[in-house]
Amino acid sequence: MDTRGREAPGAALRSAAENLLQELQEHFQALTATLNLRMEEMGSRIEDLQKNVNDLMVQAGIEDSIKEQMEFPPAHKASR
Protein backbone atom coordinates (compact mmCIF):
# COMPACT_ATOMS: atom_id res chain seq x y z
CA MET A 1 0.00 0.00 0.00
CA ASP A 2 1.05 3.55 -0.64
CA THR A 3 1.41 5.36 2.70
CA ARG A 4 1.74 8.77 1.04
CA GLY A 5 -1.99 8.78 0.33
CA ARG A 6 -2.77 8.62 4.06
CA GLU A 7 -0.10 11.10 5.14
CA ALA A 8 -1.00 13.80 2.66
CA PRO A 9 -4.56 14.36 3.96
CA GLY A 10 -3.27 14.28 7.54
CA ALA A 11 -0.57 16.82 6.72
CA ALA A 12 -3.08 19.05 4.93
CA LEU A 13 -5.46 18.85 7.88
CA ARG A 14 -2.65 19.62 10.33
CA SER A 15 -1.57 22.59 8.22
CA ALA A 16 -5.14 23.91 8.01
CA ALA A 17 -5.54 23.53 11.79
CA GLU A 18 -2.27 25.37 12.44
CA ASN A 19 -3.32 28.19 10.10
CA LEU A 20 -6.69 28.46 11.82
CA LEU A 21 -5.05 28.56 15.25
CA GLN A 22 -2.62 31.23 14.04
CA GLU A 23 -5.52 33.35 12.75
CA LEU A 24 -7.41 32.90 16.02
CA GLN A 25 -4.35 33.94 17.99
CA GLU A 26 -3.93 37.07 15.85
CA HIS A 27 -7.59 37.99 16.28
CA PHE A 28 -7.36 37.39 20.03
CA GLN A 29 -4.28 39.60 20.31
CA ALA A 30 -6.01 42.37 18.34
CA LEU A 31 -9.08 42.10 20.54
CA THR A 32 -6.94 42.16 23.68
CA ALA A 33 -5.15 45.30 22.49
CA THR A 34 -8.46 46.99 21.68
CA LEU A 35 -9.91 46.09 25.08
CA ASN A 36 -6.82 47.34 26.90
CA LEU A 37 -6.97 50.64 25.03
CA ARG A 38 -10.66 51.09 25.82
CA MET A 39 -10.09 50.24 29.48
CA GLU A 40 -7.34 52.87 29.68
CA GLU A 41 -9.65 55.41 28.05
CA MET A 42 -12.44 54.53 30.47
CA GLY A 43 -10.06 54.85 33.42
CA SER A 44 -9.03 58.28 32.21
CA ARG A 45 -12.65 59.33 31.83
CA ILE A 46 -13.49 58.09 35.32
CA GLU A 47 -10.57 60.06 36.76
CA ASP A 48 -11.76 63.18 34.93
CA LEU A 49 -15.30 62.63 36.18
CA GLN A 50 -14.07 62.17 39.75
CA LYS A 51 -12.05 65.38 39.51
CA ASN A 52 -15.06 67.27 38.15
CA VAL A 53 -17.30 65.93 40.93
CA ASN A 54 -14.73 66.92 43.54
CA ASP A 55 -14.49 70.41 42.02
CA LEU A 56 -18.27 70.75 42.10
CA MET A 57 -18.35 69.59 45.71
CA VAL A 58 -15.77 72.23 46.64
CA GLN A 59 -17.79 74.89 44.83
CA ALA A 60 -20.95 73.76 46.62
CA GLY A 61 -19.19 73.84 49.99
CA ILE A 62 -19.92 70.23 50.85
CA GLU A 63 -16.38 68.90 50.59
CA ASP A 64 -15.73 69.07 54.35
CA SER A 65 -18.88 67.14 55.30
CA ILE A 66 -18.02 64.40 52.78
CA LYS A 67 -14.47 64.14 54.13
CA GLU A 68 -15.83 63.80 57.67
CA GLN A 69 -18.17 61.02 56.59
CA MET A 70 -15.28 59.17 54.98
CA GLU A 71 -12.92 59.66 57.94
CA PHE A 72 -15.41 58.71 60.64
CA PRO A 73 -17.78 55.84 59.84
CA PRO A 74 -21.30 56.05 61.37
CA ALA A 75 -20.30 53.88 64.37
CA HIS A 76 -17.61 56.40 65.36
CA LYS A 77 -19.91 59.38 64.86
CA ALA A 78 -22.44 58.02 67.35
CA SER A 79 -19.80 57.63 70.06
CA ARG A 80 -18.45 61.18 69.68
N, C-alpha and C positions, 0 to 999 in steps of 0.2 A: 504494500500500500504506500501511497505517496503521502508523507507526513506534512509536506508543505501546504497542502490543501486545508488541513486543520489548523495550522499555525497562522496562516494569513488572516483568516477571519478573527482569530483571537487577538492578533497584533493590531488589526484595524479597530477592533472594539476597545482595546486598551488605549490606543492612541486617541480615539474619540472621547473616551472617558477622561483622559488626562487633559485634553483640550477644554472639555466642559468644566472640569474642576478649576482650570486656570482662569477661564472666563468668570466663573462664580467668585473666585478669589479677588479678581480685579474689580468686579462689581461691588463686592463686600467692602473692599478697601475704599472705593469711591464713596460709598454710602457712609462709611465710618468717618471719613474726612468731612463730608457734608454735615453730618450730625454734630461733630465736634465744633465746626465753625458756627453752626446755629446755636449751640449751647453757649459758646463764648459770647455771641451777640446777645443772647437772652440774659446772660449774667451781667453784661454791661448795661443793658436796659434796666434790669432790676436795681443795679447800683444807682443809676441815674434817677430812677423813680424814688428810691429810698432817700436820696439826697434832696430831691424836690419836696418830698413829704416832710422831711426834717426842717427844711427852710420854711415851709408853710406853717409848721408847728411853732417855730421861733417867731414868725411874724404874728401869729395868733396869740402868742404869749402862753402857750400851754406846754412848752418844752419842760419846764421845771416840774410840773405835776406828773408828767409822763416819766421823767427820770426817777422821781420818788417812788412811783409805782413799781418800776423795774428794780430799784435798789432794795426796797422793803416789801417783800411779799405780804399778802393780806394777813397771815398769821402774826407777823411781826408788828404790823400796824395796830392790831387790836391790843397788843401788850404794851404799847407805848404809853 
